[in-house]
Amino acid sequence: MRALGLLELARQRTVAPAPGFHAPVDIAVVTERGRLEFTRLSRDERSGDWDLRRTEPYTFGGQETIVEARV
């Protein structure tokens, strides 16, 4: 999911009630691109043909728009 740009890592400092060293924790954060993809998948899941489509291989729905240069 990170390779597709859907998630990124963020370092979160831990706040513990006890004194001493508490190592920071890396957490996954959903990117805007990831939020849009999860919204698309959620919408697909509610579609009438979901029972047929859910067994198909996953394809990322957020392909970048290709802008053709005009010469």
N, C-alpha and C positions, 0 to 999 in steps of 0.2 A: 504494500500500500504506500510505503514511502517512495518507492521507485516511480509510482504513478503520480506522486505529488498530492496524495489524498491525506497523508499524515505527515507531521513533522515532530521532532523531539524538542522538548523544552525542559530545562533544568529547574526543578522545584526544590527550594530549600525546605528542609523539614523543621518544624517548630515542635519541639518535644517539651513536655512538662518537667522533665528531669534534666539536671545539669550534665554537661559533658558534650563530647563530640557526637554529632548526628549527621551522617553523610547525606548529601543532597541526592535526590531521586530524579531520574529521567522519566518523564511521562510523555505519552503520545497525545498530540493535539490535532484535532481535525482541522484541516485547512478549508478555505472557502471552496476550493475545487472539490474537496472531499465532501463538504456539506451538500453541494449541488449533486454529486454522484449519489449520495445516500438518499436524497430527495427523489431522484430519478428512479432508483431501485425500489423505493417505497411505493411510488406511483405505479411502477410496473407490477408490483406484487398485488395491487388492488385491481388490476385489469382482468377482464373476463377470460383471457387465454393464458393466465399465469400457470395453470396446471400443466400446460403443454410447454411453455417457455422455460420453466424453472429447471428443467433437466438439461437444457442447452448449455454449452460452455460459456463461461462469463466473458463478456466483451465490454471493455470500458466505453462508456457512453459520452465521455467528454473530449472527443477528438478536437484538437485545435483547428480552428478555421484556417484554411490555407488561402492566403491572399496571393493572387497571381499578379505578377508585375506586368504592366502593359508597356510594350515597347513602342 
